[in-house]
Amino acid sequence: MNGTTLHKTAATCAEELPGARLEHPFGDDWEVYKVRGKVFMLMTEVPGRPVVILKADPGDAEALANSNRHITPPGYHMNKRHWITLEGGEGVDKKLVTELVTDSYRLVVSGLPKAEQPVDPRTYDSSTQAAR
């Protein structure tokens, strides 16, 4: 998957998530997706390469980075333990992007007060989204 397709795939996935909103708090070069005011995905270009920055469980982030050279911790300009940077390339497909975006969303939703959670983060997954 190339960088343009990466951004399009990630944006399409994020836009379908309940309660997700796109904002541009850092200018037009940054697309920031939030749920209930909390960031779960950022997209920009880092010296000419499109990247997607996602929240990830620290253990998962390490395993993802070890299994795919297009996934790197830390997230660009983010907390080193809880964010990853995803670039387009071999082994990065629609399924992986959708899973990573949905996992990031679920991690953020799980940290919200129960009354503010748009979905149950324990049961919501990318297959729920794909079924719509």
SULHUKA-V751723 format. One record per backbone hydrogen bond with DSSP energy under -0.5 kcal/mol. CO is the residue of the C=O (numbers start at 1). NH is the residue of the N-H. If there is no record, write none. Layout:
# SULHUKA-V751723
((CO	NH) (CO	NH))
This chain:
# SULHUKA-V751723
((1	89) (2	6) (3	7) (4	8) (5	9) (6	10) (7	11) (8	12) (9	13) (10	14) (11	15) (12	16) (13	16) (14	17) (17	20) (19	36) (21	34) (23	32) (24	27) (27	30) (30	32) (31	33) (31	43) (32	23) (33	40) (33	41) (34	21) (35	38) (38	35) (40	55) (41	33) (42	53) (43	31) (44	51) (45	47) (46	49) (48	50) (49	46) (50	88) (51	44) (52	54) (52	86) (53	42) (54	84) (57	61) (58	62) (59	63) (60	64) (61	65) (62	66) (63	67) (64	68) (68	71) (70	87) (72	85) (75	78) (79	75) (79	83) (82	56) (83	75) (84	54) (85	72) (86	52) (89	92) (91	93) (93	97) (94	98) (95	99) (96	100) (97	101) (98	102) (99	103) (100	104) (101	105) (102	106) (103	107) (104	108) (105	109) (106	110) (107	111) (108	111) (109	112) (113	116) (113	117) (114	117) (119	121) (120	123) (120	124) (125	128) (125	129) (126	130) (127	131) (129	132))
